C-alpha cells in the first residue's frame, strides 16, 4: 500500500490515507496507455463528411436518350458518377465504421496506470470532504487557490459522485472539468494535470474498478 496526504477545504493537511497498490502503484506501460487513448478518441469520432452516391442524388428517373441511333455514347441515367451532378464514387460516408475495441482488462489496467502516474507525480489531491454550501463559481475558485497556491489557473479534473453544487460551480471555470468518479477514463485523466477527489471517492474507485 501507498499513503497520501489528506487536506481539508482550507488547504491544510489533516492526515493521511492508504491507497491500494493494485490501483495507485501499478507499473506504467506507456504503450498500453497510448492504445487506450487512441481507441477512446477513435470511438468518439463524429462523421460529418458524406458524399451522395448515385442512388441518393436527384433526377435520372428515365434514360437520357435511346440506346442506339443517336451517335452519342449510351447512358442509362444522369445520376451516373461520370455525369456532372451525378453521384460520387468512393466518397466519404457517414455510415463508415471507425469503432475499435480494447480488451476490458487492458482498458482497466491502462486506467490504473494513469492513476498511478498521478500519484507518482504528486498530481493526486485528496480532500477529507468535497462539498459546497452553494453552487457558486467563486467558492470553487477559492478552494482551488487554497490547494494550489503557487499555480495560476491549474488544470484540474474534479471527480465527484452526484454533487450538483460542485458540478454547477465548475461549469464556468475554463481550466477545470467535473466527472463522475465511477466514469473515470484515461483520456480525461491525461487531459488535466491534477485529479481532485475526496476520501469517499477513493472507496468508490476501489469498489467500481476492482470487481
Protein Blocks (a to p, Z undefined) as FASTA:
>chain_A
ZZdddddfkopafbdcdddfklmmcccdfklmmmmmmmmmmmmpccfbdcddfklmgghi
bcfbafbhnlpacdfbfkbfkbghiacehiacfklcfbdcddfklmmmmmmmmmmmmmmn
opaccdfbdcdfbdcfklmmmmmmmmmmmbghiacddddehifklmmmmmmmmkbccddf
klgcfklmmmpmbdcddfklmmmmmmmmmZZ
